[in-house]
């Protein structure tokens, strides 16, 4: 199994051990006219959100920015608000795991300068910070509320910069 496949399997194990079988699998969006498509590795639906989850196994902040840009154009989540969640597995076995700030800065730039602050809300973690995020969450309802809190905090931080 590739590193990406192993990391996706580990992510699935983390989520299923915490919440049961709530993962809806990979999702692909296409624009047939332009022959463009984009996907995410996993999706989860909560009461309010459609979580679009990317498991990053490499140092791919720039690729994730392109993915985010295409998701903003192609996604169709009419019933629930989409949230783009990135979990970086890169450098997880080292003393210095990937710092998600680089990805956050890049996504903030696109959201502010290209999407006029109308982009899909996003949350970015490395594996350690993702596990910390999940520690105090015990149900899908609590996950929904924690997502809501984190998006509100992120919006405050972005607008105050």
Residue pairs with C-beta under 8 A, 6 or more apart in sequence:
1 9
2 57
3 57
3 58
3 89
4 55
4 57
7 55
7 57
7 89
8 41
8 42
8 55
10 89
11 41
11 42
11 53
11 55
11 87
11 89
12 23
12 42
14 130
14 131
14 134
15 22
15 23
15 42
15 44
16 22
16 23
18 134
18 137
18 138
19 139
19 140
19 143
22 44
22 45
22 140
23 42
23 43
23 44
24 42
24 43
24 44
24 45
25 42
25 43
26 39
26 40
26 41
26 42
26 43
27 39
27 40
27 43
27 52
28 37
28 38
28 39
29 37
29 38
29 39
29 70
29 71
29 74
29 75
29 76
30 36
30 37
30 74
31 37
31 73
31 74
36 70
36 74
37 74
38 67
38 70
38 71
38 74
40 52
40 53
40 54
40 67
40 71
40 84
41 53
41 54
41 55
42 53
42 55
43 50
43 51
43 52
43 53
44 50
44 51
44 53
44 143
45 51
45 80
46 80
46 140
46 141
46 143
46 144
46 147
47 140
47 141
47 144
48 80
48 81
48 144
48 147
48 148
49 80
49 81
49 82
49 83
49 144
49 147
49 148
50 77
50 79
50 80
50 81
50 82
50 83
51 82
51 83
51 85
51 147
52 71
52 75
52 82
52 83
52 84
52 85
52 120
53 85
53 86
53 87
54 64
54 67
54 84
54 85
54 86
54 87
55 87
55 89
56 64
56 86
56 87
56 88
56 89
56 90
56 98
56 103
57 89
57 90
58 90
59 90
59 91
59 98
60 90
61 102
61 103
61 106
62 106
64 86
64 103
64 106
64 107
65 103
65 106
65 107
65 109
65 110
68 84
68 107
68 110
68 119
68 120
68 122
69 110
69 114
69 115
71 82
71 84
71 120
72 115
72 119
72 120
75 82
75 120
81 121
82 120
82 121
83 120
83 121
83 122
83 123
83 147
83 151
84 107
84 120
84 121
84 122
84 123
85 122
85 123
85 124
85 125
86 100
86 103
86 122
86 123
86 124
86 125
87 125
87 126
87 127
87 130
88 97
88 98
88 100
88 103
88 124
88 125
88 126
88 127
89 98
89 126
89 127
90 97
90 98
90 126
91 97
91 98
91 126
92 98
92 126
92 127
92 128
97 126
97 127
97 128
98 126
99 126
100 124
100 125
100 126
100 129
103 124
104 122
104 124
107 119
107 122
107 124
108 158
108 161
110 119
111 117
111 118
111 119
111 122
111 158
112 158
117 158
117 159
121 151
121 154
121 155
122 154
123 147
123 150
123 151
123 154
125 133
133 146
133 150
136 142
136 146
137 143
137 146
